[in-house]
């Protein structure tokens, strides 16, 4: 005799409806950032080519990928809002994690390309027009600050938005670096400053991108979320009166903000059923898990009584 019960009211569909308002706000901000980034990208590519600056070209090339990254994030967010169906019972919410993984991998590639190009520039210096470089980089900084401010508030809770945010933040660093390089070139004429600053920026991008890729991969591998202490969860469950032999415990993230747990447990007294389930739900919620599927199993099979006790 066993009984399985879902101890959340909405499941994936409920999560879908609950997240529509939040995703709508995020999508609106992503759209604005996409528009201003695309417009400035054109100006920065031209400025980079005219000035011959690697810092600017690296920044404009990165901004070009930003347009693709923002478009990908926006597309994934839109598709992820489609409701679950009989074929895809969780809907398309994992698309946002895939978009974050692609954006993170792209950032890693960009950082490596910048380092390679910088090395070549150091071996074979190129003349740089510091004035054009400084002017375009300053405009770029303004655009990137606006983009970063628009996305910052949503970047912590949503991996997809964080992927887009890191692209913009990388650009912001690129603009700061290009400004610094422009000032050094204009005041001292020391051309290697451009390539050296580019490498520093690339390394900063590399660290953030690696973290994003690692987190997205953890979600796709259905690892236990970093903020969940599995030992503490198991210890807490073991402390519930009447609940024994807890097994088949799985905790995973379906998408940003959707942490789930499934597990089995054994009880002796069938009258404990509802109480145990309620305690399980409240306990795991205190650990930051709201989506619970917990199956109760009876330790003994109770015999069905027959007429007049005849066996």
C-alpha positions as CSV (number, residue, x, y, z in Angstrom):
1,X,0.0,0.0,0.0
2,X,1.4,3.3,-1.0
3,X,0.3,6.8,-1.7
4,X,2.0,9.5,-3.7
5,X,1.1,13.2,-3.3
6,X,2.2,16.4,-4.9
7,X,2.6,19.0,-2.2
8,X,2.5,22.0,-4.3
9,X,-0.7,23.6,-5.7
10,X,0.4,24.7,-9.1
11,X,3.3,22.6,-10.5
12,X,4.9,23.6,-13.7
13,X,1.8,25.2,-15.0
14,X,1.4,27.3,-11.8
15,X,5.1,28.3,-12.1
16,X,4.4,29.3,-15.7
17,X,1.5,31.6,-14.8
18,X,3.3,33.0,-11.7
19,X,6.4,33.9,-13.8
20,X,4.6,35.6,-16.6
21,X,4.6,39.0,-14.9
22,X,8.2,38.7,-13.9
23,X,9.3,37.5,-17.3
24,X,7.3,40.3,-19.0
25,X,9.3,43.0,-17.0
26,X,12.5,41.2,-17.9
27,X,11.6,40.9,-21.6
28,X,10.7,44.6,-21.7
29,X,14.1,45.6,-20.4
30,X,15.9,43.2,-22.7
31,X,14.2,44.8,-25.6
32,X,15.4,48.3,-24.7
33,X,18.9,47.1,-24.2
34,X,18.8,45.3,-27.5
35,X,17.7,48.4,-29.4
36,X,20.3,50.8,-27.9
37,X,23.1,48.2,-28.2
38,X,22.3,47.5,-31.9
39,X,22.3,51.2,-32.7
40,X,25.6,51.9,-31.0
41,X,27.2,48.8,-32.3
42,X,27.2,50.4,-35.8
43,X,28.9,53.6,-34.6
44,X,31.5,51.6,-32.6
45,X,32.5,49.3,-35.4
46,X,33.1,52.4,-37.6
47,X,35.0,54.1,-34.9
48,X,37.2,51.0,-34.2
49,X,38.1,50.7,-37.9
50,X,38.9,54.4,-38.3
51,X,41.1,54.6,-35.2
52,X,42.8,51.2,-35.6
53,X,42.4,50.6,-31.9
54,X,42.3,46.9,-30.7
55,X,40.5,47.9,-27.5
56,X,37.8,49.5,-29.6
57,X,37.6,46.8,-32.1
58,X,37.5,44.2,-29.3
59,X,34.7,46.2,-27.7
60,X,32.8,46.6,-31.0
61,X,33.2,42.9,-31.8
62,X,31.9,42.1,-28.3
63,X,29.0,44.4,-28.8
64,X,28.1,42.7,-32.0
65,X,27.9,39.4,-30.1
66,X,25.9,41.3,-27.5
67,X,23.2,41.9,-30.1
68,X,23.0,38.2,-30.8
69,X,23.1,37.3,-27.1
70,X,20.3,39.8,-26.2
71,X,18.2,38.5,-29.1
72,X,18.8,34.9,-28.1
73,X,17.9,35.7,-24.5
74,X,14.7,37.5,-25.6
75,X,13.8,34.7,-28.0
76,X,14.3,32.0,-25.3
77,X,12.3,34.0,-22.8
78,X,9.4,34.4,-25.2
79,X,9.3,30.6,-26.1
80,X,9.7,29.6,-22.4
81,X,6.4,31.4,-21.6
82,X,4.5,28.9,-23.7
83,X,2.4,26.7,-21.4
84,X,3.1,23.0,-20.7
85,X,1.4,20.4,-22.9
86,X,1.0,16.7,-23.0
87,X,4.2,16.3,-25.0
88,X,6.3,18.8,-22.9
89,X,4.9,18.6,-19.4
90,X,7.4,21.2,-18.2
91,X,6.9,23.4,-21.2
92,X,9.9,25.2,-22.7
93,X,11.4,26.7,-19.5
94,X,14.7,25.0,-20.0
95,X,15.3,27.0,-23.2
96,X,16.4,29.9,-21.0
97,X,19.1,27.8,-19.4
98,X,20.3,26.7,-22.9
99,X,20.4,30.3,-24.0
100,X,22.5,31.1,-20.9
101,X,24.9,28.3,-21.7
102,X,25.3,29.5,-25.3
103,X,25.9,33.1,-24.2
104,X,28.5,31.9,-21.6
105,X,30.3,29.8,-24.2
106,X,30.3,32.7,-26.6
107,X,31.9,35.0,-24.0
108,X,34.6,32.4,-23.4
109,X,35.4,32.4,-27.1
110,X,35.4,36.2,-27.3
111,X,37.8,36.5,-24.4
112,X,40.2,34.0,-25.9
113,X,40.1,35.8,-29.3
114,X,40.9,39.1,-27.6
115,X,43.9,37.6,-25.9
116,X,45.2,36.1,-29.2
117,X,44.8,39.4,-31.0
118,X,46.4,41.4,-28.2
119,X,49.5,39.1,-28.3
120,X,49.8,39.7,-32.1
121,X,49.5,43.5,-31.5
122,X,52.2,43.4,-28.9
123,X,54.5,41.6,-31.3
124,X,53.6,43.9,-34.2
125,X,52.3,47.3,-32.9
126,X,49.8,49.2,-34.9
127,X,49.3,53.0,-34.9
128,X,46.2,54.2,-33.0
129,X,44.2,57.3,-33.3
130,X,43.7,58.1,-29.6
131,X,41.2,60.9,-30.2
132,X,38.6,58.8,-32.2
133,X,39.2,55.9,-29.8
134,X,38.6,58.0,-26.7
135,X,35.5,59.7,-28.2
136,X,33.8,56.5,-29.3
137,X,34.7,54.6,-26.1
138,X,33.2,57.4,-24.0
139,X,29.9,57.1,-25.9
140,X,30.0,53.4,-25.6
141,X,30.5,53.7,-21.8
142,X,27.3,55.7,-21.6
143,X,25.3,53.1,-23.6
144,X,26.6,50.2,-21.6
145,X,25.9,51.9,-18.3
146,X,22.3,52.3,-19.3
147,X,22.1,48.7,-20.5
148,X,23.7,47.4,-17.3
149,X,21.4,49.4,-15.1
150,X,18.3,48.1,-16.9
151,X,19.3,44.4,-16.5
152,X,21.1,44.5,-13.1
153,X,18.0,44.0,-10.9
154,X,17.0,40.8,-12.8
155,X,20.5,39.3,-13.4
156,X,20.8,37.7,-9.9
157,X,17.6,35.5,-10.2
158,X,17.6,34.5,-13.8
159,X,20.5,32.8,-15.5
160,X,19.2,33.8,-19.0
161,X,19.1,37.5,-18.1
162,X,22.5,37.1,-16.4
163,X,24.0,35.8,-19.6
164,X,22.8,38.9,-21.4
165,X,23.8,41.1,-18.5
166,X,27.4,39.7,-18.5
167,X,27.7,40.5,-22.2
168,X,26.7,44.1,-21.5
169,X,28.9,44.3,-18.4
170,X,31.8,43.0,-20.4
171,X,31.2,45.8,-22.9
172,X,31.1,48.3,-20.1
173,X,34.5,47.1,-18.9
174,X,35.7,47.2,-22.5
175,X,34.6,50.9,-22.8
176,X,36.4,51.7,-19.5
177,X,39.5,50.0,-20.8
178,X,39.3,51.7,-24.2
179,X,39.0,55.1,-22.5
180,X,42.0,54.3,-20.3
181,X,44.0,53.1,-23.3
182,X,43.0,56.2,-25.3
183,X,44.2,58.5,-22.5
184,X,47.5,56.7,-22.2
185,X,48.1,56.8,-25.9
186,X,47.2,60.5,-26.2
187,X,49.3,61.6,-23.2
188,X,52.3,59.3,-23.5
189,X,52.1,57.8,-27.0
190,X,52.7,54.3,-25.5
191,X,50.8,52.0,-28.0
192,X,51.1,48.7,-26.0
193,X,48.7,50.1,-23.4
194,X,45.8,49.3,-25.8
195,X,46.7,45.6,-26.1
196,X,47.6,45.2,-22.4
197,X,44.3,46.7,-21.2
198,X,42.4,44.5,-23.7
199,X,44.0,41.4,-22.1
200,X,42.9,42.5,-18.6
201,X,39.4,43.0,-19.8
202,X,39.4,39.6,-21.5
203,X,40.5,37.9,-18.2
204,X,37.6,39.6,-16.3
205,X,35.1,38.4,-19.0
206,X,36.6,34.9,-18.8
207,X,36.0,34.6,-15.1
208,X,32.3,35.7,-15.3
209,X,31.7,33.6,-18.4
210,X,33.1,30.5,-16.8
211,X,30.9,30.9,-13.8
212,X,27.8,31.3,-16.0
213,X,28.7,28.2,-18.1
214,X,29.3,26.2,-14.9
215,X,26.0,27.2,-13.4
216,X,24.0,26.6,-16.6
217,X,25.7,23.2,-16.9
218,X,24.8,22.3,-13.3
219,X,21.1,23.0,-14.1
220,X,21.2,20.9,-17.2
221,X,22.9,18.1,-15.3
222,X,20.1,18.5,-12.6
223,X,22.7,19.0,-9.9
224,X,21.6,20.1,-6.4
225,X,21.4,23.9,-6.5
226,X,24.3,25.7,-4.9
227,X,22.2,27.3,-2.2
228,X,20.7,24.0,-1.0
229,X,22.6,22.0,1.6
230,X,21.5,18.5,0.9
231,X,22.9,17.1,4.1
232,X,20.8,19.6,6.1
233,X,17.7,18.8,4.1
234,X,18.1,15.0,4.7
235,X,18.8,15.6,8.4
236,X,15.7,17.8,8.8
237,X,13.5,15.2,7.0
238,X,14.8,12.5,9.3
239,X,13.7,14.5,12.3
240,X,10.0,14.4,11.3
241,X,8.2,12.2,13.8
242,X,6.8,9.0,12.4
243,X,8.8,9.3,9.1
244,X,11.5,6.7,8.4
245,X,13.7,5.2,5.6
246,X,13.8,8.3,3.4
247,X,15.1,7.4,0.0
248,X,15.1,8.2,-3.7
249,X,15.7,11.9,-2.8
250,X,16.3,14.2,-5.7
251,X,16.7,18.0,-5.6
252,X,17.2,19.9,-8.9
253,X,16.5,23.2,-10.7
254,X,14.2,23.1,-13.7
255,X,14.9,26.7,-14.6
256,X,15.8,29.9,-12.7
257,X,13.5,30.2,-9.6
258,X,12.1,26.7,-10.0
259,X,13.7,24.3,-7.4
260,X,12.0,21.0,-7.0
261,X,12.4,17.9,-4.7
262,X,11.1,14.4,-5.1
263,X,11.5,11.7,-2.4
264,X,10.0,8.6,-0.8
265,X,9.5,7.9,2.9
266,X,8.1,5.1,5.1
267,X,5.5,5.4,7.9
268,X,4.0,2.9,10.3
269,X,0.7,4.6,11.2
270,X,-1.6,5.4,8.3
271,X,-3.2,8.2,10.4
272,X,0.2,10.1,10.2
273,X,-0.2,10.4,6.4
274,X,-1.5,14.0,6.2
275,X,0.5,15.3,9.1
276,X,3.8,13.9,7.7
277,X,3.1,15.3,4.2
278,X,2.3,18.8,5.6
279,X,5.5,18.7,7.8
280,X,7.6,17.7,4.7
281,X,6.2,20.5,2.7
282,X,6.8,23.2,5.4
283,X,10.3,21.8,6.1
284,X,11.6,21.8,2.5
285,X,10.0,25.2,1.9
286,X,12.2,26.5,4.8
287,X,15.2,25.3,2.8
288,X,14.1,27.3,-0.3
289,X,12.3,24.4,-2.1
290,X,8.6,25.1,-3.0
291,X,7.8,22.3,-5.5
292,X,7.5,19.0,-3.7
293,X,6.6,15.5,-4.7
294,X,6.7,13.1,-1.8
295,X,5.5,9.5,-1.8
296,X,4.4,7.9,1.4
297,X,5.0,4.2,1.7
298,X,3.5,1.9,4.4
299,X,6.0,-0.3,6.3
300,X,3.3,-3.1,6.7
301,X,0.5,-4.2,4.4
302,X,-2.7,-4.3,6.5
303,X,-5.0,-7.2,5.9
304,X,-8.5,-6.5,4.7
305,X,-11.0,-7.9,7.3
306,X,-13.6,-10.4,6.0
307,X,-17.2,-11.1,7.0
308,X,-17.4,-12.2,10.7
309,X,-13.7,-12.3,10.8
310,X,-13.5,-15.5,8.6
311,X,-10.1,-15.7,7.1
